[in-house]
Amino acid sequence: MPKLTAIVAMTPERIIGKDNDLPWRLPEDLKMFKRTTAGHPVVMGRKTWDSLGKYKPLPGRQNIVITRDESWAEEGATVIYSPEELQNTELQDEHVFVIGGAQIYQLFLPHLDELIISYVYNNYDGDTKFPDFSEHFSEYEVLETYEEFEVRRYFRTEKCNTK
Ligand SMILES: NC(=O)c1ccc[n+]([C@@H]2O[C@H](COP(=O)([O-])OP(=O)(O)OC[C@H]3O[C@@H](n4cnc5c(N)ncnc54)[C@H](OP(=O)(O)O)[C@@H]3O)[C@@H](O)[C@H]2O)c1
């Protein structure tokens, strides 16, 4: 497996999405996301790909989309059907970012080396949650601080058998 980092913005209650969109507008977070993932492959669920709308494919990054639909194909997307398939995929870089959404974070959780979390201080309503990660990721450092959120890097503290 390549090095795998999940990058996500979430509230204290781990809300990450609403109506297949983000529940907030945080331009500084989008800039941080762009800076951090630039030049690296990004893996996303088919629904997150759809939610990017006119911004897809994300420029300057290999866009990898995971789906169960074997007939699915869209311009600018490399398709995979399971996390394991990443090992047989020609990657433009060996540090890959998992960019969501909830189903895909859950699916990749056993494989992740680190988490970059924009910890949004306010609570927002939403319909999509990041999985509970406390068992394997408990220690973090704060990388950046903004008015509405801080960027945390969590390290894996417990190895998973499936890794
Ligand atoms: N706050 C953040 O940082 C952040 C980041 C990303 C996304 N989001 C939000 O998250 C929400 C979307 O998340 P979501 O959980 O609904 O969707 P998702 O994880 O983006 O995509 C789900 C899709 O992934 C595919 N999939 C799921 N499990 C699979 C498996 N085991 N094998 C192969 N393919 C699989 C399926 O595609 P098919 O149906 O095509 O088979 C499924 O419908 C949106 O609201 C979005 O804005 C937030």
The ligand as an SDF file (V2000), in Angstrom:
LIG
                    3D

 48 52  0  0  0  0  0  0  0  0999 V2000
  -16.1540   17.5210    5.2860 N   0  0  0  0  0  0  0  0  0  0  0  0
  -15.3580   16.9020    4.4420 C   0  0  0  0  0  0  0  0  0  0  0  0
  -14.1220   16.9990    4.5380 O   0  0  0  0  0  0  0  0  0  0  0  0
  -15.9290   16.0560    3.3520 C   0  0  0  0  0  0  0  0  0  0  0  0
  -15.0890   15.3990    2.4430 C   0  0  0  0  0  0  0  0  0  0  0  0
  -15.6680   14.6250    1.4310 C   0  0  0  0  0  0  0  0  0  0  0  0
  -17.0450   14.5070    1.3460 C   0  0  0  0  0  0  0  0  0  0  0  0
  -17.8220   15.1550    2.2450 N   0  0  0  0  0  0  0  0  0  0  0  0
  -19.2870   15.0340    2.1800 C   0  0  0  0  0  0  0  0  0  0  0  0
  -19.6340   13.6520    2.3450 O   0  0  0  0  0  0  0  0  0  0  0  0
  -20.8720   13.4060    1.6690 C   0  0  0  0  0  0  0  0  0  0  0  0
  -20.7010   12.2220    0.7200 C   0  0  0  0  0  0  0  0  0  0  0  0
  -20.3570   11.0830    1.4880 O   0  0  0  0  0  0  0  0  0  0  0  0
  -21.0950    9.6640    1.2740 P   0  0  0  0  0  0  0  0  0  0  0  0
  -20.6610    8.7760    2.3670 O   0  0  0  0  0  0  0  0  0  0  0  0
  -22.5420    9.9380    1.0950 O   0  0  0  0  0  0  0  0  0  0  0  0
  -20.5570    9.1910   -0.1400 O   0  0  0  0  0  0  0  0  0  0  0  0
  -19.0630    8.7930   -0.6740 P   0  0  0  0  0  0  0  0  0  0  0  0
  -18.3240    8.0720    0.4010 O   0  0  0  0  0  0  0  0  0  0  0  0
  -18.4220    9.9950   -1.2890 O   0  0  0  0  0  0  0  0  0  0  0  0
  -19.4250    7.8260   -1.8930 O   0  0  0  0  0  0  0  0  0  0  0  0
  -20.2180    6.6910   -1.6870 C   0  0  0  0  0  0  0  0  0  0  0  0
  -20.0990    5.8130   -2.9170 C   0  0  0  0  0  0  0  0  0  0  0  0
  -18.8250    5.1670   -2.9320 O   0  0  0  0  0  0  0  0  0  0  0  0
  -18.9410    3.8850   -3.5110 C   0  0  0  0  0  0  0  0  0  0  0  0
  -18.6290    2.8620   -2.5140 N   0  0  0  0  0  0  0  0  0  0  0  0
  -18.9520    2.8050   -1.2000 C   0  0  0  0  0  0  0  0  0  0  0  0
  -18.4950    1.6940   -0.6130 N   0  0  0  0  0  0  0  0  0  0  0  0
  -17.8380    0.9980   -1.5820 C   0  0  0  0  0  0  0  0  0  0  0  0
  -17.1460   -0.2490   -1.5990 C   0  0  0  0  0  0  0  0  0  0  0  0
  -17.0570   -1.0320   -0.5070 N   0  0  0  0  0  0  0  0  0  0  0  0
  -16.5920   -0.6540   -2.7490 N   0  0  0  0  0  0  0  0  0  0  0  0
  -16.6810    0.0900   -3.8820 C   0  0  0  0  0  0  0  0  0  0  0  0
  -17.3400    1.2950   -3.9330 N   0  0  0  0  0  0  0  0  0  0  0  0
  -17.9090    1.7380   -2.7940 C   0  0  0  0  0  0  0  0  0  0  0  0
  -20.4100    3.7360   -3.9450 C   0  0  0  0  0  0  0  0  0  0  0  0
  -20.4930    4.2460   -5.2710 O   0  0  0  0  0  0  0  0  0  0  0  0
  -21.5900    3.6870   -6.3400 P   0  0  0  0  0  0  0  0  0  0  0  0
  -22.9160    4.0740   -5.7580 O   0  0  0  0  0  0  0  0  0  0  0  0
  -21.2410    4.3790   -7.6150 O   0  0  0  0  0  0  0  0  0  0  0  0
  -21.3720    2.1900   -6.4040 O   0  0  0  0  0  0  0  0  0  0  0  0
  -21.1170    4.6790   -2.9640 C   0  0  0  0  0  0  0  0  0  0  0  0
  -22.3770    5.1230   -3.4150 O   0  0  0  0  0  0  0  0  0  0  0  0
  -21.2210   14.7130    0.9660 C   0  0  0  0  0  0  0  0  0  0  0  0
  -22.1080   15.4490    1.7920 O   0  0  0  0  0  0  0  0  0  0  0  0
  -19.8880   15.4120    0.8580 C   0  0  0  0  0  0  0  0  0  0  0  0
  -20.0360   16.8160    0.7390 O   0  0  0  0  0  0  0  0  0  0  0  0
  -17.3080   15.9280    3.2360 C   0  0  0  0  0  0  0  0  0  0  0  0
  1  2  1  0
  2  3  2  0
  2  4  1  0
  4  5  1  0
  4 48  2  0
  5  6  2  0
  6  7  1  0
  7  8  2  0
  8  9  1  0
  8 48  1  0
  9 10  1  0
  9 46  1  0
 10 11  1  0
 11 12  1  0
 11 44  1  0
 12 13  1  0
 13 14  1  0
 14 15  2  0
 14 16  1  0
 14 17  1  0
 17 18  1  0
 18 19  2  0
 18 20  1  0
 18 21  1  0
 21 22  1  0
 22 23  1  0
 23 24  1  0
 23 42  1  0
 24 25  1  0
 25 26  1  0
 25 36  1  0
 26 27  1  0
 26 35  1  0
 27 28  2  0
 28 29  1  0
 29 30  1  0
 29 35  2  0
 30 31  1  0
 30 32  2  0
 32 33  1  0
 33 34  2  0
 34 35  1  0
 36 37  1  0
 36 42  1  0
 37 38  1  0
 38 39  2  0
 38 40  1  0
 38 41  1  0
 42 43  1  0
 44 45  1  0
 44 46  1  0
 46 47  1  0
M  CHG  2   8   1  16  -1
M  END
$$$$
